[in-house]
Amino acid sequence: MFLTISTTGSPERPATDLGFLLHKHPGKAQAFSTSYGRAHVFYPEASDERCTAALLLEVDPLALVRRGKGRGGAPDAALGQYVNDRPYAASSLLAVALSTVFSSALRGVCKALPERAEQPLPLRAEVPALPARGGPGLVRALFEPLGWTVRAEPVPLDERFPQWGDSRYVRLVLDAPDGTLTLSEALRHLYVLLPVLDDAKHYWVSADEVDKLLRAGEGWLAEHPEQKVITSRYLSRRWSLTREAMERLELVRLADADDSDVTEIDNAVNEDVDTEEQPVPLAVRRREAILAALQAAGAARVLDLGCGQGQLVQALLKDVRFTKVVGVDVSMRALTVAARRLKLERMGERQAERVELFQGSLAYTDKRLKGYDAAVLSEVVEHVDVERLPALEYAVFGAARPRTVLVTTPNVEYNVRWESLPAGHVRHGDHRFEWTRAEFRRWAESVAGQHGYEVAFAPVGPDDPEVGPPTQMAVFTRGEQPAGHGGDRVKEVAA
């Protein structure tokens, strides 16, 4: 099996930087042992103007039969295990070798040239023999939405007998002009799509393959138009795994939508802002306001209650002043997406000690929530049924009792400023209610009085003189006096 990756450059940005990015020296030929043979890396050309890295995988057919499930036709076709295309045609064997030999490049890690690793490069990838069950049309459908220019030439069954037609193999050439893809993105595309086109795996597909797929597909698979085909084939058409992967990808897609406050509504917040720069999404403004309030409160240990897919947790971890960040959500699927967003599996030990995610319901008291400087309820209360609000209030303000509590929620008065939102509709289908500024103030002052807090209010987003800001925020600060006066009554309601 053979794969080449090429790039071009100049004396100022030499193409031989590819060697740094792949962590393989252009002046050396290197070999690596794999479970099914030997992988070789060498450079057919290496100059400032052009550099090509080649990955050659020599497959041991006997090792393939002994160590894996192999593939060679019907069970009674004994020779089929030994006589097949595995040593010659790109497949999951090559994808595994690619991830093993270029593991750092696949993750986008390059200590020598970290900025270069994050920059798009002019890239060309070539595979001389690629099984394509679905033909050149499927090859284009898989790669073109990712920014590649695709040339997939069918390989004839026998050039001497053109009447026999084409085989199921293609010669694949992929080109990505400068400014399109990073090397990491290109390698992750190949890692996933080579076995997808072959429509087979040389090993048993287990549950951890879903994690591998989502890790390699981060940033592109959730929006790919052929997502279902990719997911099903990559997971060897195992329906339970395919369904799990599709559900998790949908959560990722919704998380990205939520992060921009669902396109039109979010962008509409900035329509009246007189600026030539790109408008700042309301979700970003919320996080900035929350971070500023937490910093002003001197909080170091912070709870994100109803953390969802982990956007705020991610922002908090970027600030070293927050020594402990805990995300809590009732949805395990949301927490799974959050863990992937934070890259918990690849996080360094010191950073990992700063963060924790766990499942929990805010309708019940939880000993794990005690002992923190601050708690954040960002766009959470409006998702709670009104009759269950007292239970949430007691769990957070009466039982956990952090020194500072931040609550943000939509200001329903601002909804009239959005032409895309029909009259009388809430901003999200799961919102149980949306408060006016006066209603939010009454609720916040009542909670503060019952549990011994003081409360102040702040706008988030442009503060319209007539209808106020799109988001309203209350900052609760615990007073010195103990709370026990109104807390017992709320506890009874919660029970």
BELHURA-V560368 format. One record per run of one state. SS is the DSSP state (~ for helix, > for strand, _ for the rest). FROM is the first residue (numbers start at 0). LEN is the number of residues. If there is no record, write none. Layout:
ss->(SS | SS)
from->(FROM | FROM)
len->(LEN | LEN)
This chain:
ss->(_ | > | _ | ~ | _ | > | _ | > | _ | > | _ | ~ | _ | ~ | _ | > | _ | ~ | _ | ~ | _ | ~ | _ | > | _ | ~ | _ | > | _ | ~ | _ | > | _ | ~ | _ | ~ | _ | ~ | _ | ~ | _ | ~ | _ | ~ | _ | ~ | _ | > | _ | ~ | _ | > | _ | ~ | _ | ~ | _ | ~ | _ | > | _ | ~ | _ | > | _ | ~ | _ | ~ | _ | > | ~ | _ | > | _ | ~ | _ | > | _ | > | _ | > | _ | > | _ | ~ | _)
from->(0 | 1 | 8 | 16 | 22 | 29 | 34 | 36 | 46 | 49 | 59 | 60 | 67 | 77 | 81 | 89 | 90 | 91 | 101 | 102 | 107 | 113 | 117 | 120 | 131 | 134 | 146 | 148 | 156 | 161 | 164 | 165 | 181 | 182 | 198 | 207 | 216 | 220 | 223 | 226 | 234 | 238 | 259 | 263 | 268 | 281 | 297 | 300 | 305 | 310 | 317 | 323 | 329 | 331 | 342 | 343 | 346 | 348 | 352 | 354 | 359 | 366 | 369 | 373 | 378 | 380 | 383 | 385 | 400 | 403 | 411 | 417 | 434 | 435 | 436 | 451 | 452 | 460 | 463 | 464 | 467 | 468 | 470 | 478 | 486 | 494)
len->(1 | 7 | 8 | 6 | 7 | 5 | 2 | 10 | 3 | 10 | 1 | 7 | 10 | 4 | 8 | 1 | 1 | 10 | 1 | 5 | 6 | 4 | 3 | 11 | 3 | 12 | 2 | 8 | 5 | 3 | 1 | 16 | 1 | 16 | 9 | 9 | 4 | 3 | 3 | 8 | 4 | 21 | 4 | 5 | 13 | 16 | 3 | 5 | 5 | 7 | 6 | 6 | 2 | 11 | 1 | 3 | 2 | 4 | 2 | 5 | 7 | 3 | 4 | 5 | 2 | 3 | 2 | 15 | 3 | 8 | 6 | 17 | 1 | 1 | 15 | 1 | 8 | 3 | 1 | 3 | 1 | 2 | 8 | 8 | 8 | 1)
